[in-house]
Amino acid sequence: MGMEKFYKTVRKQFGVDKPQLKKELKKEVTEELRQEFMEEISYIEAQMKEYEQFVAEVNHMLAKKRKERIQNDKKEQQIKMDKFDDNMEPLKNKLRELEKSMEERLEKQKAIS
């Protein structure tokens, strides 16, 4: 209780307004955090864009495969999974690279912390 009274007296003596002090402190902390995490944010944004592109490619490929399957079903043929897997390999490689990049980044971040 004694410290509260002391700080209240100091604020009163120097004319420091508590809401103003909070506002200034919040602004300072926000700016410091923004600078500190700007690199992380840009990296995450880049990874998200790459991931979105990857998802779009997968969706496109799946739509194409569905269309082919419908056409082949009309001809009473079935698509074999090994052909499908061969077409998926480049996309799987991209996903592995993305996962590896994210893991390396996470390890680097843990080492910094």
SEMAR-499315 format. One line per 3 residues: number of its first residue (from 0); for each residue x, y, z of C-alpha. Coordinates in Angstrom, 1 decimal, padded with zeros to 4 digits. Each point is the difference from the previous one (the first is absolute). Last residue first. Example, Ala and Ser with C-alpha at 12.3 -4.5 7.8 and 13.67 -1.06 7.14 Angstrom:
1) 013.7/-001.1/007.1 | -001.4/-003.4/000.7
This chain:
112) 014.8/-017.8/-027.6 | 002.4/000.2/-003.0 | 000.5/-003.7/-000.2
109) -003.8/-000.5/000.1 | -000.4/002.4/-002.9 | 002.6/-001.8/-002.0
106) -001.7/-003.3/000.7 | -003.3/001.5/-001.1 | 001.5/001.4/-003.2
103) 001.6/-003.4/-000.8 | -003.3/-001.7/000.6 | -001.8/002.5/-002.2
100) 002.5/-000.5/-002.8 | -000.2/-003.8/000.3 | -003.8/000.2/-000.2
97) 000.1/002.2/-003.1 | 002.6/-002.3/-001.6 | -002.2/-003.1/000.8
94) -003.0/001.8/-001.4 | 001.8/000.8/-003.2 | 001.2/-003.6/-000.3
91) -003.6/-001.3/000.5 | -001.1/002.4/-002.8 | 002.6/-001.4/-002.4
88) -001.0/-003.6/001.0 | -003.8/000.4/-000.5 | 000.0/-000.9/-003.6
85) 001.9/-003.2/000.7 | -002.5/-000.7/002.8 | -002.9/000.3/-002.4
82) 001.6/-002.4/-002.4 | 000.5/-002.4/002.9 | -003.6/000.4/001.1
79) -001.4/-001.5/-003.3 | -002.7/002.0/-001.6 | -003.0/-002.1/-000.8
76) -001.6/-000.8/-003.4 | -003.7/-000.5/-000.8 | 000.1/002.6/-002.9
73) -002.3/002.2/002.1 | 002.2/-000.7/002.9 | 002.9/001.3/-002.0
70) -001.7/003.3/-000.5 | -001.0/000.3/003.6 | 003.6/-001.0/001.1
67) 001.5/002.6/-002.3 | -002.2/002.7/001.4 | 000.9/-001.2/003.6
64) 003.7/000.0/-001.0 | -000.2/003.6/-001.3 | -001.9/001.1/003.2
61) 002.7/-001.7/002.1 | 002.8/001.7/-002.0 | -001.6/003.4/000.4
58) -000.6/-000.5/003.7 | 003.7/-001.1/000.4 | 001.2/003.0/-001.9
55) -002.2/002.4/002.1 | 001.3/-001.7/003.2 | 003.6/000.6/-001.1
52) -000.7/003.6/-000.9 | -001.6/000.5/003.4 | 003.0/-001.7/001.6
49) 002.4/002.3/-001.8 | -002.0/003.1/001.0 | -000.1/-001.3/003.6
46) 003.8/-000.5/000.0 | 000.5/003.6/-001.3 | -002.3/001.3/002.7
43) 001.8/-002.0/002.7 | 003.3/001.4/-001.2 | -001.4/003.5/000.0
40) -001.4/-000.4/003.5 | 003.3/-001.4/001.4 | 002.0/002.8/-001.5
37) -002.4/002.6/001.4 | 000.1/-001.6/003.4 | 002.5/002.3/001.8
34) -001.1/003.1/-001.8 | -003.6/-000.5/000.8 | 000.8/-001.0/003.6
31) 002.0/003.2/000.5 | -002.8/002.1/-001.5 | -002.7/-001.7/002.1
28) 002.1/000.5/003.2 | 000.5/003.7/-000.6 | -003.7/000.6/-000.9
25) -001.1/-002.0/003.1 | 002.4/002.0/002.2 | -001.3/003.3/-001.4
22) -003.6/-001.0/000.5 | 000.7/-001.3/003.5 | 001.7/003.2/001.0
19) -002.9/002.0/-001.4 | -002.5/-002.1/001.9 | 002.2/000.5/003.2
16) 000.4/003.8/-000.4 | 003.4/001.2/001.1 | -000.1/003.4/001.6
13) 003.4/-000.3/001.6 | -001.3/000.3/003.6 | -003.2/-001.9/-000.7
10) 001.8/-002.9/-001.7 | 002.5/-000.1/002.9 | -002.8/000.0/002.6
7) -001.8/-002.8/-001.7 | 003.2/-001.9/-000.3 | 000.7/000.3/003.7
4) -003.6/-000.8/001.0 | 000.1/-003.1/-002.1 | 003.4/-000.9/001.5
1) -001.4/000.2/003.6 | -002.9/-002.3/-000.8
